[in-house]
């Protein structure tokens, strides 16, 4: 499997709050499909981290395609999003 770390920077707080229930449903659905192995906000509350697990052949563009379906992305609730391939040297996800 290949892993990707996505960092979300939240945008307008009221839009984030309004979209959060649909976002959490999306995260839960991707978790049940085995695509997301971890997700949650940083303690400061300004950003969140999502760890995706995709097939070995996956690219960052394919990881972006998955996250493009997130209501936070669809509704424009994010100020920024960064996706990078991640190499978990100490891998507890497998």
Buried (B, 14 or more C-beta within 10 A) or exposed (E): BBBBBBBBEBBEEEBBEEBBEBBEEBBEEBEEEEBBBBBEEEEEEEBBEBBBBBEEEBEBEBBBEBBEEBBBBEBEBBEEBEBEBEEBEEEEEE
